[in-house]
Amino acid sequence: MIKIGIVLGSTRPGRLGDQVVRWVHERAARRSDVEFAVLDLRDHPLPHLEEPPGFSGQYRDDRTRAFAAVVASCDGFVFVTPEYNHSVPGVLKNALDHVSVEWNGKAAGFVSYGGVGGARSAEQLRLVCGALQLADVAPQVTLPLATEFADHTVFAPGDHQLTALDTLLDHVVAWSTALAPLRGGDAEAAIRRRLDDVIEALRAKDLDALRRVYAPDVVSFDVEPPLQHAGVDAKLKNWVKVFTAFEKVDYELRDLAITVGAGLAVGHGFGRVSGTLKNGVVTDGMWVRATFVFRRTGDDWVIVHDQASVPFDLATGRGCTDLEPGK
């Protein structure tokens, strides 16, 4: 099921957008074929643009990362925007500029309000969406203050606006669905190739090659302490321990399943390190449950999180290291 984000593009005190978003969401929630979620920019207080230019999908600020994850989780958007001085709110433009690849290959529709229905704000948004590779749909909802808001403050839309909103939602859902192959594309194949790169790098004991597969801010939950290894250097130290113990390293990944979203992907299966130890002993190693989270960076994918774990026996508190997949 696809997910559409309803973006509330104003954070101004006394904003009318809360009423409009509630109306949009209540109408949209009647559909059973799509998931809708409100994305309120008040919940994402981004600084004035401080990220370096580029389209890597890697961000320095935790606030940007959190916002990017929310945007990436959506397959399309309905932007609810007022018109301020013939233009879009600065906070909305700032949010659009803060992330990049997370917007790509998705559909966008507009519900605008203001003196002339916010039409000029929506027209400017169409230009921005084009640059962000967002496919803006033609139908839109314009809500003039004079006719759709009692005393210019209480939202009271005419029944005809429901027809316009339904048409808008139909188009956003249709285009978001149609663009799904573009968002996914050959992503699964690319992710499997990245995991093949990991296996080849392990066999070659190539730390430089491994570094290219992981994001700089990767967080790893490995089978050995501590609870987490934060950053690519900490992750590589774990592999150095393996290389130190093994004369010859092998790695097997089995039953791998991959789910691709917009900008993020998850893979899970079973992994096993085996090979020949420094003392000449050949070991089959142990199977672990392996999970990988990938983030899209331009035309490629990097691992931002991985986890290796084994079940444990409740009675003894010891890990079960002799289990095999399918048994």
N, C-alpha and C positions, 0 to 999 in steps of 0.2 A: 504494500500500500504506500502510495506517495504521500509526502508531507508538504503542506503549504504553510509558510510563515506569514502571518499578518503583522506587518511592521508598523508600529505607531511612531511616526516620524517627528513628533514634537515633544519637548520636555519642558516647555514653558509653563510656569504657574498659571492655573486657571484655564489650561488648555481645554478645547472642546473635543479633542481627539479621543478621549476616553469613551465618550458617548458613541462616537462613530464606530470605533473599534468594537465596542460591545455589540452594536447592531450588526456589523459585518460577521463577527464570530458566531453570534447566535444563529444567524441565517446559514452560515457555512456549516455549522455543526450538525445541521439536519441531514447532511449527506453522509452516507455510509461507505462510500468508496474512497474517501480521502481523509487523512488526518490533518487537522488545522491546529496551529499553535500561535499564540500572540507573542510577538517579539517587541517588547517595550524598550525603547532606547533609554528610558530612565533606569532600567535594570543593568544597563551597560554604559557606565559613565566613562566613556573613552576620553583621553586627553586630546587636545588639539594635535593634529596629525604629527606623530613623532617617530613613526616607523620609517626605515630607509626605503627609498624607491626600489621598485622591482616587483617581480611576480613569482617569487619563490614559494610562497605559502609558509615561510618561516618568520616568526615574529618575536620581537624581544620582550615586549610588555605582556605581563600576565593578563591584563584586561583585554588586550587585543587577542590573545590566544583563546580566552573564554568566548569572546564575541565570534571569532572565526569558527569555533566549534559549533556554535548555535547556527550560524549561517550555513555551514557545511552540512548540517543535518537536514536541511530543507531542500526540497526539489523544485520549489517555485515560491513566488512571493506576491502578496497583495500589499502595496504600499498605501497607507492611509496618511495623507499629508495636507497640512494647511498651506496657504499661500502667504508668505511674508514679503511685502514690498516687491510684488511681482515675481517672486522666486521661491525656492525651496528653503526650509529651515536649515540654518547652518549646521545644526547637530546631525541632521539626516545626511547632508553632503559629506560631513566628516566621517560618519559611519560607513557610507558607501566607499569612501576613499581608503579607509583603514585596512580593508582586506581586498583580495583580488580574485585568486583562482576559486575561492569559495562561492563566488557569484556566478561563475561561468557555466554556460550550457543549461540555464534554467529559464523559466518563464516569469514574467512580471506583469501585473495589472495595477491600476491606479484608482483609488477612491480619494477624491480631493474635495476640500471645502474652503470657503472664503468668500470674499466680496463678489467675485464672478464665478463662484463654484470651485475656486482653486485651479482653474483650467491652465493658467500660465505656469503654475508649479508643476503640474503633470507633464506639460509639454517639455519643460526643462529636464525633468526626470527621464523622459524618453531618450534624450541625447546622452545622458550619463549612462543609462542602461546599455545603449549601443556600444559604448566604449568598454563596458564591463562584460560584454558578451551575454547579456540578459536579453531574451527575446520578449519584447513588450507587445502585449496583445492590443488589438484595436479598440474593443469596447472599453469604456471607462464609466465611472460614476462621478458626476460633478454635483456638489451640494452647495448651492448659494445660501449665504447667511439670511438673505431677505425672505426666502421662501421655505427653507427647510429647518430653520431654527427660530422658535418662538422668542421674541425679544432679543434675537441674536445670541441667545445663550443656551436655550433648551432644545435639544435635537428632536425634531418631530417630522420625520421624512414622509413625503407623500407615498401612497401605495405604488405609484409608477416607478419609484426608485428601487423597489424590491425586484421588479422585472429587470431593471438595468443591472442590479447587483447579481442576480442569478445568471444573466448572460455573461457578465465579467467572470464570475467563478467558473462557469462552463469552459470558457476559453482558456483560463489559466490552468485548469486541471488538464484539459485536452493537450495543450502545448507542453506542459510539464511532463505528461506521460509520453508524448511523442519524442521529446528530447532525451528521454532516459538512455537510449543507446549512445547518444553523443556524450553524455556524462560518464557512462561506464566505458563505452567504446571497447578497446582491447585491454582494459584495466586489469582484469583478472590474469590475463596472459602476462602482462607486464609485471604484476606482483609475483607471479610464479617464477618469472625470470630473475627477479630480485632475490628470491629465496635460493634459487640455483646459484646466484652469485655468492651468497653466504656460504653455501656448501663448498663451492670451489675455493673460496678464500680460506676456509678452515682447513681443507685438505692441503693447501699450499702454505699454510701458516702465514698468510699475508695480512698483516694488521692494517696496512694502508688501504687495501681493498675493502676490508671490513668497515673501516671508518667511513667510507663513501656510502655505505648502505644504511648507516644509522643517522638520525637527526642529531644535531649538536646537543639538544635538550632531551634526548631519549631517557626514559625512566624504565629500569629493568627490575623485575621481581624474579630473582634467580633462586636456585635451590639452596644456595649457600648464603650465610649471613653477610651483611646486615639485611634488614627487611627490604631495602630497596637500594639500587645502585643508580644514582642520578648523574646524567651527563655521559657523553660518549667516551670520555677518558676512563670513567669508572667501569663502563661496560667492557671496554677493551682490556682492562686489567683482569677481568674474569677469563677472557680468552687467552691472555698471556699465561695464566695459571695452567690452563689446559695444555698449551704448547710446551710448557716447562715439564709437565708430567708425561707427555706422550712423545715418543720418537716419530710415530706415524699416526695421523689423526684421520678419522672418517666420521661422517655425520649422515644419518638417515632421517628422512621426514616422511611420515606415513599418514594416510587418511586425511590429507589436507583439504579443508573446506574454506572457501573464501566468499565473503559478502562485501560487495562494493557499494559505497554511497557516494555522495557528492563531495569529493575532497578527502574522504576518509575511507578506509577499508579495514576489515578484520579477517584474520585467518586463524584457524585452529586445527590442531591435529596432534600427532605424537612424534616426538623427536628422541634421538638416541646418539650420544657420542660414543664411539668405539675406536679401536685401533691397537697399536703396539706401544706399550709403556717403555720408558727409558731402560728398564731392566730386562727388556726383551719379552716380557709377559704379554700375551695377546688377550685382550678383554673385549667382551661384547657390550660392556657398559650396561646402563639401565634405561628403560623407557620412561619418559616424562611427558606430562601433558603440556603442550606448547601452544601459546597464544601470541599472535603478532598483531599490532595495530599500525597501520600505514597512513601516512599523510602525503597527499599529492603535492609535489613541488615542481611546478611547470609541467614538463612532459614526463616526469619520472615520479617515483614513489620512494619514500624513506621510512624506516621503522622508527616510530616515536615511542612505542612501548612494547615490551615483550615480557612474557611470564613463563617460567618453567616450574612445574610442581609435581609432587607425587601424593597419592592419598596416604592417610596414616591410620593405623589401627587404634581404635578408641580405647581398647583395653590396655594396651602397652604404651601408647603414645609414640610409637616408632613408625617411621615412614615405610611404606610398602614399595620396595625397590625391585621386586622380582616379578612384577606384573607385565603382561604383554598385550598389545592391542588385539581386540577381538576375543579375548579369553577372560 
